[in-house]
Amino acid sequence: MNKKLHLGIGHYGIGFQDGVNTVISRNVRALHEIDPHLKITLFGKLSPDYRDFLEPIPGVLEYLNIDEFYPESELRRRVEKSIADQQVHDYVWQGTNLAEILDARLAHMDVILTENLGIGIDPTVTYAFFLYTQYCYKSGIQKKFIYRVHDFVQQRPQFFSNVKKFHEYRFGTVPDWHSVLYPASPNIKYIAINRYDRSRLIEHGIEENKVFYIPNSVDNAMIPPDDRTDELRTKIIRREELDSSVRFILYPVRCVRRKNVEEAIFFTCLLNCLADGNTTKKKCIIEGKFHLLVSLKPESGDDARYADQLLEFVRKHRLPVSIGFNDLIALERETAPQDPTKIERYGVGDMARVADLVITTSVLEGFGFAYIEPWILDRAVIGRSIPFITPDFQLKGMKLGHLYTVLLVNGKDFKDLGKAKEAPEQALQERLDTILRLNNADFVDKVIERNETPIRATLRLLDPDKRKKIIAINKKVVGKVYSPSAIGKQIYEVITAAE
């Protein structure tokens, strides 16, 4: 009897509510459907409620806690400095210890797929895998590695400054950062989630036949099992003290800087100016005003400070914006144990169904779920296109021509306003202050004139019939191309390929 293949999937944290874990859960379910005998072990620092993430199945789906993936673990606390304050010798010492742990605890796995090591969020973990992959290859250990790339560290300056501490000339013993991030030994393959990132990996020296483009999948489990839209809508209106006739635009994200939420506020306020007739462009006047809903508010760190600055501005000027439904919304519905009909937290799908439109104004994405998920929920997406992301979707047949790549305001792209300011808070304040200029009809006219094509294309989506047509087209493409089964088959082929 043939030994069944054992796949390990590793991430810094397993079972937490974030985008990478969402992708992991979808891929695990799809792989299990394709090959019920495939043994899968999820490893990394396990969240306290990891069992709610995916229920363990003895012998098929298991979990392996590796505490040392967490900087505050007992072993790593011996370096009493933050990751940013540590020097290369700290990363090397911790990474060497972790590599030995990996060698011992992952020995029984045939294929090891790591998620997002190249982001450099923790150089110790990245360096440990560099050592481990090289050791396995040089020792003739028959183990395959797959690096699944979601982002590049060069896009995250705070992480890049840490990784760049690896210099090959330091004492003649430390490898350069490029080798640590992009190891190229024959036992390693790469998966990129967009075509642009695939080309970047090849530019970084990875052989073309070792880099596979496999996008993320969309899960139909997001679709609510029944219609509780009116119930959720009523709760939001009461909580936010809104008019019962309000229409919602949803931005389904955590409110963090790279999501550029201030631009979504600007665009919502612009639409409301058109509803108020605050323009001489009569063909652009619309009916009904909108209120922007931003799903989640961060609780700590720089992201929380960013969200708090937005909230203070919104409250001061009474803008049509609500940020933070953490207590009301989860990834999927959560019902009361004693009464399954009672919803304790609604799902993202419920939230999308409450909205007339979904918006994205993000300036940095590895994949871009916001561009494809809303369509399967019968909601159209408006907002900003990311040139290296959205063409992938359009090549598959999606209609996204109404999205804008630049939103010109005062001769600059809105996202670039305030760039001359030293502090990010000052730059943000300049963009926020620009929102207040929408009270001036001449200013509104100029914004429309300089962005006429995408604005008119967006306004056409306010027509229910036109919106219905584009939803039907995009929903069909998403269901066919980005289903978990379609994506799972591609991943399975890479995992099982004989080499």
C-alpha positions as semicolon CSV with decimal commas, in nm:
position;residue;x (nm);y (nm);z (nm)
1;M;0,000;0,000;0,000
2;N;0,142;0,337;-0,105
3;K;0,219;0,589;0,165
4;K;-0,021;0,882;0,141
5;L;0,130;1,220;0,068
6;H;0,179;1,448;0,369
7;L;0,146;1,821;0,304
8;G;0,245;2,082;0,559
9;I;0,108;2,435;0,526
10;G;0,283;2,695;0,740
11;H;0,217;3,056;0,829
12;Y;0,327;3,292;1,105
13;G;-0,011;3,250;1,275
14;I;-0,266;2,976;1,205
15;G;-0,638;3,017;1,273
16;F;-0,645;3,394;1,308
17;Q;-0,905;3,606;1,129
18;D;-0,704;3,751;0,842
19;G;-0,678;3,726;0,466
20;V;-0,402;3,464;0,449
21;N;-0,584;3,232;0,688
22;T;-0,900;3,273;0,481
23;V;-0,703;3,159;0,176
24;I;-0,552;2,867;0,368
25;S;-0,895;2,742;0,483
26;R;-1,036;2,756;0,130
27;N;-0,738;2,573;-0,017
28;V;-0,744;2,303;0,252
29;R;-1,114;2,234;0,190
30;A;-1,056;2,220;-0,186
31;L;-0,753;1,988;-0,158
32;H;-0,945;1,756;0,074
33;E;-1,228;1,735;-0,181
34;I;-0,981;1,652;-0,458
35;D;-0,784;1,395;-0,258
36;P;-0,952;1,271;0,063
37;H;-0,637;1,068;0,143
38;L;-0,405;1,368;0,136
39;K;-0,277;1,430;0,489
40;I;-0,250;1,799;0,575
41;T;-0,085;1,954;0,880
42;L;-0,123;2,326;0,947
43;F;0,174;2,459;1,143
44;G;0,279;2,785;1,300
45;K;0,173;2,977;1,609
46;L;-0,183;2,853;1,667
47;S;-0,455;3,098;1,765
48;P;-0,644;3,024;2,089
49;D;-0,955;2,923;1,892
50;Y;-0,780;2,749;1,602
51;R;-1,027;2,457;1,622
52;D;-1,301;2,695;1,506
53;F;-1,092;2,772;1,199
54;L;-1,102;2,418;1,053
55;E;-1,207;2,120;1,262
56;P;-0,918;1,871;1,300
57;I;-0,966;1,529;1,137
58;P;-0,728;1,274;1,292
59;G;-0,494;1,132;1,031
60;V;-0,619;1,372;0,764
61;L;-0,616;1,730;0,897
62;E;-0,398;1,805;1,197
63;Y;-0,241;2,105;1,368
64;L;0,115;2,160;1,487
65;N;0,188;2,448;1,720
66;I;0,537;2,597;1,680
67;D;0,559;2,858;1,950
68;E;0,883;3,000;1,812
69;F;0,697;3,150;1,517
70;Y;0,580;3,405;1,775
71;P;0,841;3,670;1,875
72;E;0,720;3,659;2,238
73;S;0,783;3,285;2,277
74;E;1,005;3,176;2,566
75;L;1,305;3,096;2,346
76;R;1,289;3,422;2,153
77;R;1,219;3,645;2,453
78;R;1,586;3,602;2,541
79;V;1,644;3,874;2,285
80;E;1,483;4,157;2,476
81;K;1,439;4,387;2,177
82;S;1,162;4,444;1,925
83;I;1,203;4,291;1,579
84;A;1,289;4,634;1,439
85;D;1,557;4,695;1,706
86;Q;1,723;4,356;1,662
87;Q;2,042;4,327;1,462
88;V;2,137;4,061;1,210
89;H;2,314;3,847;1,471
90;D;1,986;3,834;1,666
91;Y;1,799;3,711;1,359
92;V;2,074;3,458;1,281
93;W;2,086;3,318;1,636
94;Q;1,709;3,284;1,666
95;G;1,675;3,162;1,308
96;T;1,935;2,889;1,355
97;N;1,752;2,764;1,665
98;L;1,421;2,769;1,478
99;A;1,573;2,584;1,179
100;E;1,670;2,302;1,413
101;I;1,313;2,295;1,546
102;L;1,178;2,281;1,189
103;D;1,413;1,994;1,104
104;A;1,284;1,795;1,400
105;R;0,914;1,876;1,384
106;L;0,854;1,885;1,005
107;A;1,063;1,577;0,927
108;H;0,760;1,359;0,846
109;M;0,620;1,600;0,584
110;D;0,676;1,534;0,212
111;V;0,581;1,878;0,080
112;I;0,595;2,202;0,278
113;L;0,400;2,503;0,152
114;T;0,478;2,830;0,330
115;E;0,257;3,137;0,310
116;N;0,406;3,483;0,259
117;L;0,760;3,429;0,389
118;G;0,884;3,692;0,145
119;I;0,699;3,972;0,324
120;G;0,976;3,978;0,583
121;I;0,736;4,043;0,870
122;D;0,967;3,836;1,093
123;P;1,322;3,793;0,955
124;T;1,392;3,517;1,209
125;V;1,128;3,290;1,053
126;T;1,233;3,375;0,697
127;Y;1,598;3,302;0,778
128;A;1,508;2,974;0,951
129;F;1,337;2,847;0,634
130;F;1,632;2,962;0,426
131;L;1,860;2,746;0,640
132;Y;1,618;2,454;0,648
133;T;1,558;2,442;0,271
134;Q;1,932;2,461;0,201
135;Y;2,007;2,191;0,458
136;C;1,746;1,954;0,310
137;Y;1,882;1,999;-0,040
138;K;2,248;1,961;0,049
139;S;2,175;1,658;0,271
140;G;1,976;1,483;-0,003
141;I;1,654;1,485;0,203
142;Q;1,366;1,420;-0,038
143;K;1,142;1,705;0,066
144;K;0,981;1,965;-0,159
145;F;0,915;2,326;-0,060
146;I;0,666;2,569;-0,211
147;Y;0,689;2,939;-0,131
148;R;0,349;3,098;-0,182
149;V;0,395;3,472;-0,236
150;H;0,121;3,718;-0,140
151;D;0,328;4,039;-0,118
152;F;0,682;4,165;-0,166
153;V;0,883;4,308;0,120
154;Q;0,992;4,600;-0,100
155;Q;0,633;4,728;-0,074
156;R;0,659;4,742;0,307
157;P;0,948;4,977;0,397
158;Q;0,933;4,899;0,770
159;F;0,986;4,527;0,701
160;F;1,239;4,582;0,424
161;S;1,466;4,784;0,655
162;N;1,481;4,482;0,887
163;V;1,553;4,228;0,614
164;K;1,826;4,445;0,462
165;K;2,033;4,390;0,774
166;F;2,139;4,065;0,607
167;H;2,464;4,150;0,425
168;E;2,688;3,882;0,276
169;Y;2,999;4,082;0,365
170;R;2,918;4,089;0,739
171;F;3,194;3,876;0,894
172;G;3,181;3,649;0,590
173;T;2,908;3,435;0,747
174;V;2,580;3,618;0,688
175;P;2,399;3,564;0,354
176;D;2,264;3,861;0,162
177;W;1,897;3,953;0,210
178;H;1,809;3,862;-0,148
179;S;1,918;3,499;-0,101
180;V;1,727;3,479;0,226
181;L;1,405;3,610;0,074
182;Y;1,425;3,429;-0,262
183;P;1,619;3,102;-0,219
184;A;1,658;2,925;-0,551
185;S;1,773;2,571;-0,473
186;P;1,617;2,294;-0,689
187;N;1,389;2,172;-0,407
188;I;1,191;2,500;-0,401
189;K;0,900;2,610;-0,621
190;Y;0,706;2,935;-0,604
191;I;0,338;3,020;-0,642
192;A;0,246;3,380;-0,729
193;I;-0,113;3,497;-0,691
194;N;-0,096;3,747;-0,977
195;R;0,086;3,761;-1,310
196;Y;0,288;4,068;-1,224
197;D;0,430;3,903;-0,912
198;R;0,523;3,598;-1,118
199;S;0,728;3,816;-1,350
200;R;0,891;3,985;-1,051
201;L;0,997;3,649;-0,905
202;I;1,157;3,560;-1,239
203;E;1,337;3,896;-1,235
204;H;1,463;3,805;-0,886
205;G;1,640;3,506;-1,039
206;I;1,390;3,223;-0,993
207;E;1,381;2,990;-1,295
208;E;1,066;3,044;-1,500
209;N;0,962;2,678;-1,481
210;K;0,973;2,700;-1,100
211;V;0,721;2,984;-1,073
212;F;0,348;2,912;-1,107
213;Y;0,068;3,167;-1,137
214;I;-0,226;3,043;-0,930
215;P;-0,473;3,308;-0,810
216;N;-0,675;3,295;-0,490
217;S;-1,022;3,147;-0,485
218;V;-1,364;3,280;-0,394
219;D;-1,579;3,070;-0,163
220;N;-1,952;3,039;-0,219
221;A;-1,983;2,982;0,157
222;M;-1,986;3,362;0,176
223;I;-2,334;3,362;0,025
224;P;-2,589;3,390;0,309
225;P;-2,810;3,080;0,350
226;D;-3,117;3,304;0,383
227;D;-3,210;3,670;0,351
228;R;-3,161;3,864;0,674
229;T;-3,087;4,190;0,494
230;D;-3,373;4,390;0,641
231;E;-3,286;4,273;0,992
232;L;-2,920;4,379;0,962
233;R;-3,008;4,702;0,783
234;T;-3,243;4,800;1,065
235;K;-2,974;4,733;1,324
236;I;-2,720;4,948;1,141
237;I;-2,967;5,234;1,089
238;R;-3,065;5,235;1,457
239;R;-2,711;5,210;1,579
240;E;-2,579;5,487;1,354
241;E;-2,898;5,697;1,384
242;L;-2,952;5,718;1,009
243;D;-3,251;5,801;0,792
244;S;-3,451;5,493;0,697
245;S;-3,415;5,574;0,325
246;V;-3,034;5,575;0,329
247;R;-2,838;5,373;0,073
248;F;-2,515;5,204;0,172
249;I;-2,175;5,171;0,008
250;L;-1,963;4,900;0,171
251;Y;-1,585;4,898;0,198
252;P;-1,528;4,541;0,330
253;V;-1,184;4,588;0,487
254;R;-0,992;4,659;0,804
255;C;-0,941;5,033;0,818
256;V;-0,565;5,049;0,753
257;R;-0,352;5,304;0,565
258;R;-0,293;5,104;0,248
259;K;-0,671;5,071;0,202
260;N;-0,681;5,448;0,141
261;V;-1,019;5,478;0,316
262;E;-1,013;5,857;0,295
263;E;-1,055;5,828;-0,082
264;A;-1,363;5,611;-0,034
265;I;-1,499;5,886;0,193
266;F;-1,421;6,146;-0,074
267;F;-1,596;5,943;-0,345
268;T;-1,903;5,881;-0,127
269;C;-1,928;6,253;-0,047
270;L;-1,889;6,331;-0,418
271;L;-2,185;6,108;-0,502
272;N;-2,389;6,281;-0,231
273;C;-2,302;6,619;-0,381
274;L;-2,449;6,493;-0,707
275;A;-2,761;6,380;-0,521
276;D;-2,790;6,728;-0,366
277;G;-2,751;6,891;-0,709
278;N;-2,434;7,067;-0,596
279;T;-2,299;7,084;-0,951
280;T;-2,376;7,251;-1,282
281;K;-2,329;6,914;-1,458
282;K;-2,700;6,835;-1,474
283;K;-2,648;6,499;-1,647
284;C;-2,453;6,383;-1,342
285;I;-2,726;6,451;-1,087
286;I;-2,845;6,132;-0,917
287;E;-3,121;6,029;-0,679
288;G;-3,063;5,915;-0,324
289;K;-2,770;5,974;-0,089
290;F;-2,519;5,719;0,033
291;H;-2,358;5,629;0,365
292;L;-2,018;5,456;0,367
293;L;-1,971;5,148;0,586
294;V;-1,613;5,035;0,662
295;S;-1,621;4,687;0,811
296;L;-1,349;4,665;1,074
297;K;-1,163;4,908;1,299
298;P;-0,812;4,813;1,418
299;E;-0,768;4,810;1,794
300;S;-0,401;4,901;1,833
301;G;-0,085;5,032;1,670
302;D;-0,043;5,266;1,374
303;D;-0,353;5,129;1,203
304;A;-0,566;5,223;1,502
305;R;-0,420;5,575;1,504
306;Y;-0,504;5,605;1,135
307;A;-0,865;5,491;1,190
308;D;-0,902;5,724;1,491
309;Q;-0,790;6,022;1,284
310;L;-1,053;5,937;1,022
311;L;-1,324;5,894;1,286
312;E;-1,243;6,222;1,456
313;F;-1,268;6,404;1,123
314;V;-1,592;6,225;1,027
315;R;-1,757;6,307;1,359
316;K;-1,641;6,668;1,360
317;H;-1,783;6,736;1,015
318;R;-2,077;6,494;1,037
319;L;-1,981;6,303;0,726
320;P;-2,182;6,000;0,601
321;V;-1,935;5,740;0,724
322;S;-1,932;5,460;0,984
323;I;-1,613;5,269;1,066
324;G;-1,597;4,953;1,273
325;F;-1,855;4,675;1,296
326;N;-1,622;4,431;1,472
327;D;-1,892;4,326;1,719
328;L;-2,157;4,283;1,450
329;I;-1,968;4,121;1,160
330;A;-1,756;3,805;1,121
331;L;-1,620;3,630;0,812
332;E;-1,916;3,392;0,821
333;R;-2,234;3,398;1,028
334;E;-2,214;3,306;1,394
335;T;-2,540;3,186;1,552
336;A;-2,638;3,130;1,914
337;P;-2,561;2,770;2,027
338;Q;-2,906;2,735;2,183
339;D;-3,093;2,897;1,894
340;P;-2,950;2,861;1,540
341;T;-3,204;3,114;1,409
342;K;-3,056;3,387;1,630
343;I;-2,756;3,555;1,468
344;E;-2,487;3,674;1,708
345;R;-2,261;3,809;1,434
346;Y;-2,353;3,848;1,068
347;G;-2,128;3,734;0,784
348;V;-1,943;3,947;0,530
349;G;-2,199;3,824;0,276
350;D;-2,482;3,966;0,486
351;M;-2,301;4,300;0,505
352;A;-2,253;4,310;0,127
353;R;-2,620;4,236;0,070
354;V;-2,712;4,537;0,287
355;A;-2,517;4,767;0,053
356;D;-2,618;4,892;-0,291
357;L;-2,254;4,903;-0,401
358;V;-1,912;4,785;-0,282
359;I;-1,613;5,016;-0,313
360;T;-1,238;4,961;-0,305
361;T;-0,982;5,243;-0,307
362;S;-0,683;5,037;-0,191
363;V;-0,343;5,129;-0,333
364;L;-0,163;4,804;-0,248
365;E;-0,294;4,448;-0,287
366;G;-0,138;4,111;-0,354
367;F;-0,456;3,969;-0,500
368;G;-0,760;4,188;-0,446
369;F;-1,056;3,993;-0,311
370;A;-1,263;4,313;-0,314
371;Y;-1,257;4,308;-0,694
372;I;-1,416;3,964;-0,731
373;E;-1,600;3,855;-0,415
374;P;-1,890;4,106;-0,424
375;W;-2,009;3,988;-0,766
376;I;-2,105;3,642;-0,634
377;L;-2,314;3,830;-0,377
378;D;-2,488;4,020;-0,660
379;R;-2,315;4,348;-0,577
380;A;-2,118;4,566;-0,817
381;V;-1,772;4,700;-0,730
382;I;-1,673;5,063;-0,788
383;G;-1,360;5,263;-0,710
384;R;-0,988;5,240;-0,786
385;S;-0,818;4,995;-1,018
386;I;-0,469;4,870;-0,932
387;P;-0,283;4,839;-1,265
388;F;-0,089;4,525;-1,170
389;I;-0,391;4,344;-1,023
390;T;-0,714;4,412;-1,212
391;P;-0,579;4,319;-1,561
392;D;-0,562;3,955;-1,441
393;F;-0,937;3,961;-1,381
394;Q;-1,009;4,141;-1,708
395;L;-0,805;3,887;-1,905
396;K;-1,045;3,622;-1,775
397;G;-1,344;3,818;-1,905
398;M;-1,450;4,040;-1,614
399;K;-1,588;4,385;-1,697
400;L;-1,403;4,639;-1,480
401;G;-1,361;4,928;-1,723
402;H;-1,558;5,163;-1,498
403;L;-1,283;5,158;-1,233
404;Y;-1,038;5,448;-1,234
405;T;-0,660;5,423;-1,217
406;V;-0,622;5,791;-1,122
407;L;-0,862;6,023;-0,939
408;L;-0,742;6,370;-1,037
409;V;-0,795;6,640;-0,774
410;N;-0,606;6,969;-0,784
411;G;-0,384;6,832;-1,061
412;K;-0,275;6,528;-0,857
413;D;-0,401;6,179;-0,793
414;F;-0,606;6,199;-0,472
415;K;-0,390;5,934;-0,305
416;D;-0,081;6,153;-0,359
417;L;-0,220;6,469;-0,198
418;G;-0,008;6,568;0,100
419;K;0,293;6,359;-0,004
420;A;0,520;6,656;0,059
421;K;0,433;6,642;0,429
422;E;0,685;6,466;0,651
423;A;0,443;6,297;0,890
424;P;0,179;6,055;0,754
425;E;-0,080;6,215;0,984
426;Q;-0,021;6,555;0,819
427;A;-0,045;6,403;0,471
428;L;-0,370;6,233;0,566
429;Q;-0,508;6,558;0,707
430;E;-0,449;6,733;0,374
431;R;-0,648;6,465;0,193
432;L;-0,925;6,485;0,452
433;D;-0,941;6,864;0,426
434;T;-0,984;6,824;0,049
435;I;-1,310;6,639;0,116
436;L;-1,455;6,957;0,268
437;R;-1,402;7,140;-0,063
438;L;-1,685;6,933;-0,211
439;N;-1,921;7,189;-0,057
440;N;-1,817;7,415;-0,345
441;A;-2,005;7,347;-0,671
442;D;-1,717;7,481;-0,883
443;F;-1,480;7,235;-0,718
444;V;-1,724;6,947;-0,780
445;D;-1,749;7,051;-1,145
446;K;-1,370;7,045;-1,181
447;V;-1,345;6,698;-1,025
448;I;-1,608;6,570;-1,270
449;E;-1,440;6,736;-1,571
450;R;-1,100;6,587;-1,489
451;N;-1,239;6,240;-1,420
452;E;-1,539;6,245;-1,650
453;T;-1,508;5,901;-1,811
454;P;-1,480;5,687;-1,493
455;I;-1,734;5,899;-1,303
456;R;-1,995;5,870;-1,577
457;A;-1,922;5,496;-1,606
458;T;-1,975;5,461;-1,231
459;L;-2,297;5,660;-1,243
460;R;-2,431;5,423;-1,509
461;L;-2,404;5,144;-1,253
462;L;-2,663;5,327;-1,042
463;D;-2,917;5,220;-1,304
464;P;-3,049;4,884;-1,173
465;D;-3,084;4,733;-1,522
466;K;-2,730;4,822;-1,629
467;R;-2,594;4,708;-1,296
468;K;-2,777;4,376;-1,329
469;K;-2,615;4,308;-1,668
470;I;-2,257;4,364;-1,553
471;I;-2,319;4,165;-1,234
472;A;-2,439;3,868;-1,441
473;I;-2,125;3,875;-1,659
474;N;-1,877;3,911;-1,374
475;K;-2,055;3,664;-1,147
476;K;-2,030;3,397;-1,417
477;V;-1,657;3,456;-1,468
478;V;-1,581;3,453;-1,095
479;G;-1,780;3,134;-1,040
480;K;-1,600;2,952;-1,320
481;V;-1,241;3,080;-1,291
482;Y;-1,196;3,147;-0,920
483;S;-1,395;2,865;-0,759
484;P;-1,212;2,669;-0,484
485;S;-1,229;2,351;-0,695
486;A;-1,070;2,517;-1,000
487;I;-0,792;2,678;-0,796
488;G;-0,749;2,369;-0,576
489;K;-0,679;2,152;-0,882
490;Q;-0,399;2,386;-0,989
491;I;-0,238;2,381;-0,644
492;Y;-0,274;2,003;-0,623
493;E;-0,089;1,962;-0,953
494;V;0,205;2,165;-0,822
495;I;0,209;1,973;-0,493
496;T;0,204;1,630;-0,657
497;A;0,424;1,701;-0,961
498;A;0,711;1,451;-0,986
499;E;1,050;1,619;-0,984
